[in-house]
Amino acid sequence: MMQAMAFFNVLEDHINKNLACVAYRKPDEKVIKAFLQKDKQSHKTTDFSESGFVFSDFCGSESLLIPKDQSDVISTEYEPEYSLKETLEYVPEITNSREQKKHEELVAKGIAEIKMGNMKKVVLARKEQSPSQLSALSIFKNLLQHYPKAFCYVWSHPESGLWIGATPETLVKVERNRFKTMALAGTQAYKGKIEDAAWTPKEVEEQKIVSDEIVQKLKDFRVASGVINLSDPYTVKAGNLLHIRTDISGTLENDNLSNLLESLHPTPAVCGFPREKAREFILENEYSDREFYSGFLGEINLKQEVKRNSNRRNQENQAYASILKQSQIFVNLRCMKLVEGEAEIFIGGGITADSNPTAEWEETVNKSYTIKSVLVHQD
């Protein structure tokens, strides 16, 4: 394991040379891991059978891959250099009335489609540009410090550009033949106590739609063998925001990661329901190309050695330590693309029949403050 300073110097050099690389830290962990691709070839995957790190767009048309066997894999343990306040402060700029009007019109159009019976829910996003005072790695460090329970990453690739994010949402985790996923929806500001959170009927219904749709897609694609298990919905904290979450798990019918991902992506939390109708509406009506926002990213098919019991009776079995294959993939939310000193920030929200266009605009503004707060120097 490298010293943190050496780790970030190597990573910065790789980014500056425009070579494919990714650095990331999983939720509730201190170790940052990086894949530094050694060749200049652009690797992609279609069946997700390779071992490495994948970065896939919203449409599912492009899945970039940094293969493990073509990369130097390095790691470091990173502790914050200073204690960060629980809620970062961001001084908002004057609201852009033109962008507000565009987004409210988009939301109103989505509501009309839902009331006509064409959809039950659609997630509508927008993009805004914000200047940044900081380098990519300084922003990444801010995310690491402020979001200990998120999957924080910086990804650089000649084809996609430079992306940074801190996502609270797991798409799926696979270990051997067991899978775990989650249904995450609803957003409100954290005000000091998780147990004091009160959710509106609209937010509860939105989260239930997400949960029900995920389970139905798992059944439609015949992913699970046997029962699909669901937890009760509960409130979770992500940075200075709260969400409603249900945990979903089961056993895979076969060792087919591609089929599992196809059943789950895009989730109702980033697309809508029914999925095909919502995706069509998004692609035809949103003003900006989502690119890799609300796509997915993470480790696929990485092998991990699991040691057997070390007592004397089992010593003869030590040579047969089992090899565990794991995949851990996240939804690319709360992210930005860095382009020539500016951050392109992507924010969205779930729309149902009783949504209010102005309230939906305000929700995206609040979400943008959360991510913009990491673009400035922290005192």
Phi, psi and omega in degrees: 000135185274160168292148186302317183297316179295320179302309183291329177294317178296317180297315180298319179298319180295318179296315181297332178275001180058038174262147183296131178199160175212141172232142185203155174229130181282162180303137176062022177241163180251343183276130173258133181244148178223140170253120179247105184293134186273330180258170182262005179290146176268112181264140178224162177228148176240333182247358175058035179267346182284172176248127181162213181236129184249148179222106190243145183277172183299317185289342184079014183270343182217123177236099179284147184226133166254103185289140179297321184282357176246018187226152164274128180251119181235162180209161176207156172262126187238123175249142177304141180282344180207159178279129182260139178300149183301319180242112176291144180259135176230125180276112185290147174278175179297135182300136179278103186294329179293315179293324178298315180298316180299315183290320179295324176294320177298315179298315180300321178294320177296318178299318180299317178297320179294317181291337175281353178091007182282334178213162172258331180204146172217140178260121184245131186238162174221167180235138172224155182254139182221133178292148178238138177275350195243160173284166180302316183287331175292321176295316179302316179297321176299318178296317179302321183283325186270337185236070181296337182260010179252162171274108183257137184210160164228128183236131178228130183205139180304330183273330184257339187089198187254120182237146179222143179196170176216090186264137178270357192246120172279130171282308177195148171236130181239130177224117191057244180247016179256138176237150176225135175220183181213155172248114185237127179199174182078137180218133169210161181288141175281127185238025173119326180220126179297320184293345179273358182295131176240128184252140179283160176304324180297318181290320178295318179294319179300316181291325179294321177301315179301311182297311181298320182292320179299314180298318181296319179294321177299323178288317182300320182272003179052046182282319190266143172256110181093208188283141171262123185264137179234136171277169170289150176298143177212162183270134177234154181254135176226102185066235179256022179238156175243147177223163172262135185225141170235132177269137183232133182213164179181186179251135181289140176292320177210171184275071185230090182295325180300315179296320178297314180295321179296326180288331187263329187252138353279143181287162174301337181289339179241352184234293181142196185203132354298146189301314185295316179295317182294317180297318178299317179296317180299310184294330182274336191241334179294148185280338183237148173288126180292337184054243183263355173297134182066014166277210178217161183205155176149184181284138173231133172054042176274135182267136180229132180278132178246116182287144177277172179308133188263012179288165190299322182297337183255010185299326181292344180269355186299331181289349184249039176303136185282148176258121184256128177263127184232145169228137178221111190236139185240154175280134186277078177251171180044061185226170179212157174247128180267124181225108174049056174081359177241149176256123172269110186257132181251127179220145181209179180202154181280133182248129174235182186300329183260018177291155177243121185305318180293318179296324179292322175299315181296326178295320179292326177296314179299318178296324180293326178297322181301314182279327180294335183299337181272000182271355183244160178297141178260129180278000000 
